[in-house]
Amino acid sequence: MRIYLDHNATTPLRPEVIEAMCAALRDVPGNPSSVHAEGAAARAAVETARERVAAAIGAAPETIVFTSGATESNNAAIHSALAAARPKERRTIVTTATEHPSVSEPLASLETRGWRVVRLGVDRDGLIDPDAFAAALGSDTALAAILWANNETGVVQPVRRLVELAHEHGVPVHVDATQCIGKLPVDAATLGADTLAASSHKQNGPKGVGLLYLRPGATFEPLLRGGGQERRRRGGTESVAGIVGLGVACELVRREGPARAARMAALRDRLWNGIREKIQGARRNGSATAVLANTLSVGLPGAPGDVLLAALDLDGVAVSAGAACHSGSVAPSRTLLAMGLTADEARCSLRMSVGHGVDEAQIDRVLAILPDLVARVRESAA
Ligand SMILES: Cc1ncc(COP(=O)(O)O)c(C=O)c1O
């Protein structure tokens, strides 16, 4: 029986999600844009999902646009904000040095086309300084783009304060909340961000579906045009079964409330306490308080993360040596380097993220095998 501790990369589908998706695939063949009964049934399925998603993030249904995932949502939000900016007056984008590539890469591409990108550093805890953020905002700032919770370290930025500061400077804010739903309270309306991106597969929904929240009343310039779907905000026939799955996943988040995160935190703390006790030199990367309930990034000096990952995999345990959504490379994590870790410290790090299906016995099994593996890897790496 394998032990899956890589829930920040993706999560297994909950049985309720699979059932609802199978029913939609089987029983809802229509195109939501068609006006006949089959079309109306597909439209109804999409709109029920929209209500569920909206309820899970404290938003009104009409503020939700379905997308193909958070990568598209992030790209669409950046595209729209810059299309609305007056290019001659507002050429600067303020962001952080620890964004997910679905934000950092579009911004790097814009930089080559004349936009100025200010990337704020983070401290040893992985947090950006709100005063430095405020100081970076000016009358030339077109957009602030902030990662709410980091996928590698789980570090949670003081996003509400950052949104307030940006708005005090008249700057629109995009928040990447992909890692947040189900792990911390997300209330889009009170957060006040202009746009907010999230994905389905980080909270037990299917892959290839996401959402973009748009602040009520905000203008929006679509990235994908054609077909007029999603109230002309995202062209393309909707992935009906995927959207239904996302809806059920969000309904489960809403129903389970804070108990879900509390359970994750208990498992994560059990793991960290065991590691700290049993593995000499182990240290935690990033804030231990401003952190997602399910995430543990640990430094294990002398034990390269990629070697440990392979050894754990052979023993039936799935973890990540860095950012698994884009892993496969042995380059040290950008996020850990930005926090001031050396390349060696960053390389000798592991990310373990818990979620649905993980229990105490699995954590204890990992704690039974990890110390020995670390000792062996340290010996062979020495
Ligand atoms: C913080 C963050 N943003 C964006 C993404 C991209 O999401 P998706 O896989 O839905 O495109 C991910 C994960 O892959 C992520 O962790």
The ligand as an SDF file (V2000), in Angstrom:
LIG
                    3D

 16 16  0  0  0  0  0  0  0  0999 V2000
    0.4670   27.9900   -6.5290 C   0  0  0  0  0  0  0  0  0  0  0  0
    0.1150   27.3510   -7.8260 C   0  0  0  0  0  0  0  0  0  0  0  0
   -0.3490   28.1160   -8.8420 N   0  0  0  0  0  0  0  0  0  0  0  0
   -0.6960   27.5740  -10.0120 C   0  0  0  0  0  0  0  0  0  0  0  0
   -0.5970   26.2150  -10.2450 C   0  0  0  0  0  0  0  0  0  0  0  0
   -1.0160   25.6630  -11.5700 C   0  0  0  0  0  0  0  0  0  0  0  0
   -2.2320   24.9870  -11.4530 O   0  0  0  0  0  0  0  0  0  0  0  0
   -2.8010   24.0510  -12.6100 P   0  0  0  0  0  0  0  0  0  0  0  0
   -2.0870   22.7440  -12.4820 O   0  0  0  0  0  0  0  0  0  0  0  0
   -4.2680   23.9450  -12.3370 O   0  0  0  0  0  0  0  0  0  0  0  0
   -2.5430   24.7330  -13.9100 O   0  0  0  0  0  0  0  0  0  0  0  0
   -0.1030   25.3760   -9.2090 C   0  0  0  0  0  0  0  0  0  0  0  0
    0.0890   23.9270   -9.3490 C   0  0  0  0  0  0  0  0  0  0  0  0
    0.2820   23.3200  -10.3070 O   0  0  0  0  0  0  0  0  0  0  0  0
    0.2400   25.9640   -7.9760 C   0  0  0  0  0  0  0  0  0  0  0  0
    0.6790   25.2280   -6.9510 O   0  0  0  0  0  0  0  0  0  0  0  0
  1  2  1  0
  2  3  1  0
  2 15  2  0
  3  4  2  0
  4  5  1  0
  5  6  1  0
  5 12  2  0
  6  7  1  0
  7  8  1  0
  8  9  2  0
  8 10  1  0
  8 11  1  0
 12 13  1  0
 12 15  1  0
 13 14  2  0
 15 16  1  0
M  END
$$$$
